[in-house]
Amino acid sequence: MTNEEFLTYLLVDCNYPAAKILPDGEHYAAVMPQFYTHAVIAGQVGDISGYDNRWCYDTLAEAVLAWNAWDGTGEPVGWHRHPPSGRRIARADGEYDEHGNLVPIGQEYVRR
């Protein structure tokens, strides 16, 4: 499958609102709708069985902005939850990490 065919698969068959091949030519990034949020996902070009990584955003607009700015280096910005690692960004008073410690708003923490 060519890169163009894979992008068509992501946009048409998966119905993702945005998808691109990352600069290394071997990985992709896409915006994936979820039930209540949206995510930026990343995976290997040609892999139709899933993706390698996911970062959650509250809105489609936030996810698209992060996706558009991201070149595949590090992580996209502005996410509030990274399910593969259990990392989160505290967004309200009363959030606790996996050890029961209160987390200040804006701080990254782990909760599985």
PyRosetta script that sets phi, psi and omega in degrees:
from pyrosetta import init, pose_from_sequence

init()
pose = pose_from_sequence("MTNEEFLTYLLVDCNYPAAKILPDGEHYAAVMPQFYTHAVIAGQVGDISGYDNRWCYDTLAEAVLAWNAWDGTGEPVGWHRHPPSGRRIARADGEYDEHGNLVPIGQEYVRR")
pose.set_psi(1, 130.1)
pose.set_omega(1, 178.2)
pose.set_phi(2, -76.2)
pose.set_psi(2, 166.1)
pose.set_omega(2, 176.8)
pose.set_phi(3, -59.4)
pose.set_psi(3, -40.5)
pose.set_omega(3, 179.7)
pose.set_phi(4, -64.8)
pose.set_psi(4, -40.8)
pose.set_omega(4, 177.6)
pose.set_phi(5, -65.3)
pose.set_psi(5, -38.8)
pose.set_omega(5, 179.1)
pose.set_phi(6, -67.2)
pose.set_psi(6, -40.9)
pose.set_omega(6, 175.9)
pose.set_phi(7, -60.7)
pose.set_psi(7, -41.3)
pose.set_omega(7, 176.8)
pose.set_phi(8, -61.5)
pose.set_psi(8, -42.1)
pose.set_omega(8, 176.4)
pose.set_phi(9, -57.0)
pose.set_psi(9, -47.8)
pose.set_omega(9, -178.5)
pose.set_phi(10, -64.4)
pose.set_psi(10, -44.3)
pose.set_omega(10, -175.3)
pose.set_phi(11, -77.4)
pose.set_psi(11, -39.2)
pose.set_omega(11, -175.0)
pose.set_phi(12, -95.0)
pose.set_psi(12, -55.0)
pose.set_omega(12, -175.5)
pose.set_phi(13, -73.1)
pose.set_psi(13, -40.2)
pose.set_omega(13, 179.3)
pose.set_phi(14, -87.3)
pose.set_psi(14, -15.1)
pose.set_omega(14, 179.6)
pose.set_phi(15, 61.8)
pose.set_psi(15, 34.6)
pose.set_omega(15, 175.1)
pose.set_phi(16, -77.3)
pose.set_psi(16, 137.1)
pose.set_omega(16, -178.1)
pose.set_phi(17, -72.2)
pose.set_psi(17, -16.7)
pose.set_omega(17, 179.6)
pose.set_phi(18, -153.9)
pose.set_psi(18, 140.5)
pose.set_omega(18, 177.9)
pose.set_phi(19, -156.6)
pose.set_psi(19, 146.8)
pose.set_omega(19, 177.3)
pose.set_phi(20, -152.9)
pose.set_psi(20, 155.9)
pose.set_omega(20, 171.4)
pose.set_phi(21, -86.4)
pose.set_psi(21, 131.7)
pose.set_omega(21, -179.5)
pose.set_phi(22, -75.5)
pose.set_psi(22, 161.6)
pose.set_omega(22, -174.1)
pose.set_phi(23, -54.8)
pose.set_psi(23, -26.2)
pose.set_omega(23, 179.8)
pose.set_phi(24, -72.3)
pose.set_psi(24, -11.4)
pose.set_omega(24, 178.3)
pose.set_phi(25, 75.8)
pose.set_psi(25, -3.2)
pose.set_omega(25, -177.6)
pose.set_phi(26, -112.6)
pose.set_psi(26, -12.0)
pose.set_omega(26, -177.6)
pose.set_phi(27, -127.1)
pose.set_psi(27, 158.9)
pose.set_omega(27, 178.0)
pose.set_phi(28, -126.6)
pose.set_psi(28, 163.6)
pose.set_omega(28, 170.2)
pose.set_phi(29, -132.9)
pose.set_psi(29, 140.8)
pose.set_omega(29, -179.5)
pose.set_phi(30, -145.3)
pose.set_psi(30, 160.6)
pose.set_omega(30, 173.9)
pose.set_phi(31, -101.2)
pose.set_psi(31, 125.0)
pose.set_omega(31, -176.5)
pose.set_phi(32, -116.1)
pose.set_psi(32, 122.1)
pose.set_omega(32, 173.9)
pose.set_phi(33, -68.5)
pose.set_psi(33, 143.1)
pose.set_omega(33, 174.1)
pose.set_phi(34, -123.4)
pose.set_psi(34, -178.0)
pose.set_omega(34, -177.6)
pose.set_phi(35, -60.0)
pose.set_psi(35, -48.8)
pose.set_omega(35, -174.6)
pose.set_phi(36, -119.2)
pose.set_psi(36, -10.5)
pose.set_omega(36, -176.6)
pose.set_phi(37, -138.3)
pose.set_psi(37, -171.0)
pose.set_omega(37, 172.6)
pose.set_phi(38, -131.0)
pose.set_psi(38, 159.7)
pose.set_omega(38, -178.8)
pose.set_phi(39, -135.5)
pose.set_psi(39, 152.2)
pose.set_omega(39, 164.9)
pose.set_phi(40, -96.7)
pose.set_psi(40, 124.1)
pose.set_omega(40, 178.5)
pose.set_phi(41, -115.4)
pose.set_psi(41, 156.6)
pose.set_omega(41, 177.8)
pose.set_phi(42, -139.7)
pose.set_psi(42, 144.7)
pose.set_omega(42, 179.4)
pose.set_phi(43, -163.3)
pose.set_psi(43, -171.2)
pose.set_omega(43, -179.2)
pose.set_phi(44, -90.6)
pose.set_psi(44, 134.8)
pose.set_omega(44, 177.1)
pose.set_phi(45, -56.9)
pose.set_psi(45, 131.9)
pose.set_omega(45, 179.3)
pose.set_phi(46, 94.9)
pose.set_psi(46, -14.2)
pose.set_omega(46, -179.6)
pose.set_phi(47, -82.5)
pose.set_psi(47, 103.2)
pose.set_omega(47, -178.9)
pose.set_phi(48, -94.9)
pose.set_psi(48, 6.2)
pose.set_omega(48, -178.5)
pose.set_phi(49, -94.8)
pose.set_psi(49, -9.2)
pose.set_omega(49, -178.7)
pose.set_phi(50, 166.1)
pose.set_psi(50, -158.7)
pose.set_omega(50, -179.9)
pose.set_phi(51, -139.2)
pose.set_psi(51, 166.2)
pose.set_omega(51, -175.5)
pose.set_phi(52, -95.4)
pose.set_psi(52, -26.3)
pose.set_omega(52, -173.8)
pose.set_phi(53, -151.2)
pose.set_psi(53, 156.5)
pose.set_omega(53, -177.9)
pose.set_phi(54, -151.5)
pose.set_psi(54, 136.0)
pose.set_omega(54, 175.5)
pose.set_phi(55, -127.4)
pose.set_psi(55, 130.7)
pose.set_omega(55, -174.4)
pose.set_phi(56, -96.8)
pose.set_psi(56, 144.8)
pose.set_omega(56, 179.1)
pose.set_phi(57, -133.6)
pose.set_psi(57, 153.1)
pose.set_omega(57, -179.8)
pose.set_phi(58, -68.5)
pose.set_psi(58, -39.0)
pose.set_omega(58, -172.4)
pose.set_phi(59, -127.8)
pose.set_psi(59, 161.3)
pose.set_omega(59, 174.3)
pose.set_phi(60, -60.5)
pose.set_psi(60, -43.2)
pose.set_omega(60, -178.9)
pose.set_phi(61, -59.5)
pose.set_psi(61, -44.2)
pose.set_omega(61, 179.1)
pose.set_phi(62, -63.5)
pose.set_psi(62, -42.0)
pose.set_omega(62, -179.4)
pose.set_phi(63, -66.2)
pose.set_psi(63, -42.4)
pose.set_omega(63, -179.7)
pose.set_phi(64, -65.5)
pose.set_psi(64, -41.0)
pose.set_omega(64, 177.7)
pose.set_phi(65, -60.2)
pose.set_psi(65, -45.4)
pose.set_omega(65, 179.7)
pose.set_phi(66, -65.8)
pose.set_psi(66, -44.0)
pose.set_omega(66, 178.8)
pose.set_phi(67, -59.5)
pose.set_psi(67, -45.8)
pose.set_omega(67, -177.1)
pose.set_phi(68, -63.4)
pose.set_psi(68, -37.1)
pose.set_omega(68, -177.0)
pose.set_phi(69, -82.0)
pose.set_psi(69, -17.0)
pose.set_omega(69, -171.9)
pose.set_phi(70, -87.4)
pose.set_psi(70, 132.7)
pose.set_omega(70, 178.4)
pose.set_phi(71, -106.4)
pose.set_psi(71, 9.6)
pose.set_omega(71, 179.6)
pose.set_phi(72, 93.6)
pose.set_psi(72, -4.8)
pose.set_omega(72, 178.0)
pose.set_phi(73, -89.4)
pose.set_psi(73, 132.8)
pose.set_omega(73, -179.0)
pose.set_phi(74, 64.0)
pose.set_psi(74, -130.7)
pose.set_omega(74, 179.4)
pose.set_phi(75, -128.1)
pose.set_psi(75, 155.0)
pose.set_omega(75, 171.9)
pose.set_phi(76, -65.4)
pose.set_psi(76, 157.9)
pose.set_omega(76, -177.2)
pose.set_phi(77, -93.9)
pose.set_psi(77, 159.4)
pose.set_omega(77, 170.6)
pose.set_phi(78, 84.6)
pose.set_psi(78, 2.3)
pose.set_omega(78, -179.6)
pose.set_phi(79, -69.5)
pose.set_psi(79, 158.7)
pose.set_omega(79, 176.2)
pose.set_phi(80, -116.6)
pose.set_psi(80, -11.0)
pose.set_omega(80, -179.8)
pose.set_phi(81, -152.3)
pose.set_psi(81, 134.8)
pose.set_omega(81, 176.2)
pose.set_phi(82, -121.6)
pose.set_psi(82, 88.1)
pose.set_omega(82, -174.1)
pose.set_phi(83, -54.8)
pose.set_psi(83, -38.6)
pose.set_omega(83, -178.7)
pose.set_phi(84, -59.2)
pose.set_psi(84, -31.6)
pose.set_omega(84, -178.0)
pose.set_phi(85, -103.5)
pose.set_psi(85, -13.1)
pose.set_omega(85, -175.4)
pose.set_phi(86, 82.2)
pose.set_psi(86, 3.4)
pose.set_omega(86, -179.8)
pose.set_phi(87, -74.8)
pose.set_psi(87, 144.6)
pose.set_omega(87, 178.3)
pose.set_phi(88, -141.0)
pose.set_psi(88, 162.9)
pose.set_omega(88, 171.1)
pose.set_phi(89, -112.3)
pose.set_psi(89, 122.7)
pose.set_omega(89, -179.5)
pose.set_phi(90, -63.1)
pose.set_psi(90, 128.9)
pose.set_omega(90, -177.5)
pose.set_phi(91, -121.0)
pose.set_psi(91, -1.8)
pose.set_omega(91, -179.2)
pose.set_phi(92, -152.4)
pose.set_psi(92, 158.6)
pose.set_omega(92, 173.8)
pose.set_phi(93, -63.4)
pose.set_psi(93, 147.3)
pose.set_omega(93, 174.6)
pose.set_phi(94, 88.7)
pose.set_psi(94, 18.6)
pose.set_omega(94, 174.2)
pose.set_phi(95, -93.2)
pose.set_psi(95, 139.6)
pose.set_omega(95, -176.8)
pose.set_phi(96, -123.8)
pose.set_psi(96, 143.6)
pose.set_omega(96, 177.2)
pose.set_phi(97, -79.7)
pose.set_psi(97, -177.5)
pose.set_omega(97, -175.8)
pose.set_phi(98, -69.0)
pose.set_psi(98, -9.9)
pose.set_omega(98, 177.4)
pose.set_phi(99, -102.1)
pose.set_psi(99, 4.5)
pose.set_omega(99, 179.1)
pose.set_phi(100, 84.7)
pose.set_psi(100, 11.9)
pose.set_omega(100, 178.8)
pose.set_phi(101, -86.1)
pose.set_psi(101, 135.6)
pose.set_omega(101, 175.7)
pose.set_phi(102, -66.0)
pose.set_psi(102, 135.1)
pose.set_omega(102, -175.9)
pose.set_phi(103, -111.5)
pose.set_psi(103, 127.6)
pose.set_omega(103, 177.1)
pose.set_phi(104, -65.9)
pose.set_psi(104, 148.5)
pose.set_omega(104, 177.7)
pose.set_phi(105, -56.4)
pose.set_psi(105, 136.0)
pose.set_omega(105, 178.4)
pose.set_phi(106, 90.2)
pose.set_psi(106, -10.2)
pose.set_omega(106, -178.9)
pose.set_phi(107, -88.4)
pose.set_psi(107, 141.9)
pose.set_omega(107, 174.5)
pose.set_phi(108, -80.2)
pose.set_psi(108, 139.8)
pose.set_omega(108, 177.6)
pose.set_phi(109, -150.1)
pose.set_psi(109, 171.2)
pose.set_omega(109, 179.7)
pose.set_phi(110, -113.6)
pose.set_psi(110, 133.0)
pose.set_omega(110, 171.9)
pose.set_phi(111, -146.6)
pose.set_psi(111, 121.1)
pose.set_omega(111, -178.6)
pose.set_phi(112, -103.2)
pose.dump_pdb("model.pdb")
